[in-house]
Amino acid sequence: MKILVFEYITGGGFNKQELPDSLVGEGSLMLNALLNNLTKLDGFDITVMIDWRINQLICETCIHKVIIRPEHDITEEFARLVKQSDLVWPIAPEFDGILQTLCQTVESLGKVLLTSPAAAVAIAGNKFKTYELLSRHQITTVPSRMFDDTYFSSFDRLRTGGEWMVKPVDGVGCADSYLITNRQDFERMAAQKNSYIIQPHLQGAKTSLSCLFKQGRGWLVSVNLQRFELVSGQYHLTDIVVNHHPDSGSYQQLVTKIASALPELWGYVGIDLIENDQVWVLEINPRLTTSFVGIYEALGINIAEAVLQLLNGEPILNPACNQPIIVQAKQETHAS
């Protein structure tokens, strides 16, 4: 079986422009972890797309590299390689519809997609659509509204002294997300032309769930703790404690509810939470996340193998070990 792996940042998605260092670090971590998972399995011929500038960052074991250079059209190259493959595993940001478009390409060419389909990405990749969906299903989620002129004009009626987060509706993690505390902050963000949402700035532990999904069912793999620094009104992820603590059952119940609310989710999915007196869903990431990097060492579970098992049945999630593992992400500005 031929598997194509395409991590957008390291795989040539920025082949005609400067590489963003913070995203390269995160992308390399996830790509190498996925390749390490896949090369432990027999019977697969693995092809990976690699930006010519970072060829040396990617592991060399048992894979075929396709080097992407500035002269390549990344859309055409991806489609060409998809046609030559049986299975395709894209890892890409949701902004600008990148991940959704990649999924649509795989689906239109009749190949097996090893992530959530475009229909699920269209919802989970949009923070406001995710909020609306979870709210309709009575799942506690951080209140969200589109940040438009109407909302801006109502600033004086907002709770005095309140703090708010403004973030792109399709942003990844903390990128371009800002804490605002006064009218000047509001005015600065209102001048932006991007599509933003606004949420109350909730205090609490920032956790994430690494999960698997298939046809309305969900399996919790690990509960992770995300640690951040707040610098100049922006959160920066410093590290993640993968498998931070066991599930008493409440997290699996939440995963089950989300699976029912969005049955199109498939494969590995990360769910970001804020926990105080209750558990709030912040966002759903329909792709590999940075937390994935630590799962094999923390639990001995090969996520790539488990995802492939979903093609024919249920995943076998038998931990071979059980320990917390810290994934350093000091250089990152993107949450997992």
N, C-alpha and C positions, 0 to 999 in steps of 0.2 A: 504494500500500500504506500502510495506517495503522499507525503504531507508537506504542504507549503506553510511556512511560518513567516509572517510579516509583521514586525514591530515597526510602526510607522516612523518614529523618530530616528531610530538606528538603521532602518531599512531603506532610507532614501526619500522619505516624505518631504524632507527639506533639502533635496539634492540641488536645488537652484538658488538656495539662500543660506545664510549663516546658520549653523547649528546652535540651538539654545542649550547652553551647557547644563542647566538644571534638569531639563527634560532628557538629555542624553544619559545622565547618570541614572535616573529612574528607569528609563527604557532599557539600558544595558543590564541592570539588575534583573528585571523581569524576563528579558529575552534569554539571558544565560541560564536562569533558573528553569525556564520552560525547556530549553534544549537539554539541560541536564536530566530533567524528568523524562523527556522523550527518548534520549539515547540509552536509558536503562531498559527500554522495551525492545523486544525482538520483532522483526517482520515489517519494519517501517523504513522507507527511504525518505530522508528529511532534506528539504531544500529551504534555505533561509536567504532572504534579501538583506543586503548589507550596504550601507552608505560607504563609499570608498574612503572617507576620512577616518572611519573608526573600525576598519577591518580587524585591527589588532585587539580590540576590546572584546571580541566575541570568541567563544570557545571553539576549538578546532576539531572536536571529536565527532567522527561519524556523520558529518553533514556536508551537503553540497552548498557552497556559497555562490550567490549571484550578486556580483558587485554592481551597485547602482551609481552611475556617474552623472555629472551635470547635463550631459547631452541626452540622457534618457528621459522619456515621458513616463513618469511614475505610474500613471493610470494605465497606459498601454502595457507597460512591463508587468504590472500586477495581473492584469487580465490574461496576458500571454502565459504567465506561470500558473495561474489558476487552471487554465485549460489543460495543462500538462499534469495536474495533480488530481488525487482522489479526495483528499481532505484538506481543508484550509483553516488555519488558526490566525486570524488577524488580532493584533493588539494596537489600539489607536485611541486618540482622544475623541471625545464626543463633539467638541466645538467645530463649528462650520460644517456640521454634518459628515465629518470625515469617517467615523466608524460606521455610521449608517450606510454611507455610500459604498464602503468596502463590502459590507454584508450583502447589500443589494447586488453587487457585481458577482459575488460568489453564488448567490441564489439564482440569478438570471442565467448563469452558465451551467447550472444543474449540478454543482459540486456540493459536497457535504461540508457544512459550516460547523466548526467546533466551538462556536460561541452563540450567544443569543441572536436571533434573527433580526433583520432590519426593523420589523414591526415592534419588537420589544425595545430596541435602541431608540426608536422615535419617541417613546414615552419616557423611559428611564434616563435617556440622554438629555431630557428637558426638565429642569428642576420644577418649573411651574406645573407642567403636565403630571409630573410625579406627585406633587403635592395634591393636585386635584383628585388623582386616582386614589391615593391612600386615604384622603379625607372621605371620599365616597364609600370606602370600605371600612370606615370607623377605625382606621389605624392611626395612632397618635403620631403626628408629624409636625415639624416646625412650621408655624403659620407663615405663609408666603403670599406676596402680592407682586404683581408687575410694578416696577418702579417707573411710573409715567408722570406726566405733568399733573394729572389729577391728584395722584398720591403726593407729589411734591408740594402742591398748593395747600394740602391739608396738614403740613408739618406743624403749624402752630397748635393744632388740635391734638397732636400726639402726646403721649405720656411725657410729662416734664422730666428731664434727666434721663430719659430712656436711651439705650444704646441699640444700634441697629447694624445689621450686616447687609451690604449691597454687593451682589455678585452676578456675573453673567448667567443668563438662563441656561446656557449650555456649557458653562465653564467646567474645567477639570480641577478638582481639589480646591486649593486656595488661590489659584492663579486669578489675578485681577479682582479679588474679593477684598472689600474694605470695611473696616469698622467706622461708623459715623456716629458722632455724639452731639453735633450742634448744627445750626443752620448753615454755617460756612461749609461743613462737610457735605450737607445735602446739595448746596448750590454747585459745589465742585463736581459731584457725581451727576447732577442733573444736566450739566453741560456736555456729558459724554453722549455719544450717539448710539452706543451699543444697547442691546436689549438686556436689561437687568431685572432681577427680582430683589425685593427687600424683605428681610426677616428680622424679628427681634433677636438681639444678641443674648442667647441663653447661656447661662453658666452651668458647668457640670463636667463630669468625666466624658472624654471623647473616645468612644470605642468604635470598633468595626467588627462586622461578622463576615467571615469567609464561608461561602456557601456553594452548594451545587443545586441546580434547578432542572426540572424536566416536566413539561406538560401538567403544570398545576401542583407539582410536588416539590418540596424543598428539603435539603439535608444540610444541617449546620456542620461545618468542619472545625472551625476554631473561633474563639472570642479573642479579640486583640485590643490592646490599649494604644492609642495614638497620643504622642506627646508633642506639644507645639511651643514655639516662642511667638510672642506678639511684638512685632517690630514695626514702628511707624504706621500703626493702624492695619497691619497685615499679619495674618498667621503664617508661620513657617514650620513645616513639619521637621522635627529633629530626629525622632526615632519611633519605631513601632515595637511593642512587646507582643509578639505573635504567641498565641495560646496563653494569654495572660492569666485567665482563670477558667475553671470548668463551668459548664452550663447546668443550672439547677432545673432547667426545663423551660424557663420563661423565654429564653432566646429562641429555642426551637419552635415554640408556639408562635413567636413573631415571624419567623421564617415561613412557617406554614401559612400564616395569614397573608403574607406578601405573595407567596406562590399562588394562592387562590385569587388574589387581586390582579395579578399580572401573570397568567398562565403561559404567556409566550416566552418568559425567561427560560434560558436553557444554558447548561454548562456552568462554569465558574462565574460567580457574581459576588461583588463586595457591597456591603450595606453599612453606611456610616450612621452612627448614633450619637446623641447627646443624652447623658444620664444625670438626673438630679432626683427630685422626688418621683419622677416617672421617666420612662424611656421614650425619647423622641427620635423618630426616623428623620435623618437629615437629607440623605440622598441614596440612590441606588446606582451602582456602577456595573453596567452589563458587560464586563470584561475582566481580564486579570488586573489585580491591584498589587501595590507594593507588598502588602501583607503576604501574598502568595509566596514570595521569595523565601520566607522562613518556615513554611509549613512542613516541608520534607524533614528538615532537621528537628523541628519541634515535635512532630507526631509520627514521622516515618511514613506518611501517606504520600503517594505519588499522585498528585492532582491530575497530571496528564493521563495517567492510566485510568483514573476514576472517570474523567470526562469521556474517554473512549468507551468505557463500559456503559455509559449512558446511551450509546448508539443502539445497544441490544438489550438493555434492561436497567437494573438499578446499580448504583455504584457500590463497591465494596470498600467500606471505610473502617478498617481495622487498624487502629494505631499500633505501631511497633515500639513507640516510646511516648513519653508524655512529659514535656518540659517547656518552659517559656524560652523563647529565642528573641533576642533583640536585633532588629534590622535597622541599621543606621541610615538616616536619610537627612543628615544635617544640611547637605547642599541643596535639598529639594525645596520647592515652593508648592509642591502638589501633594495633597493628602492621598491616602490610600482608600 
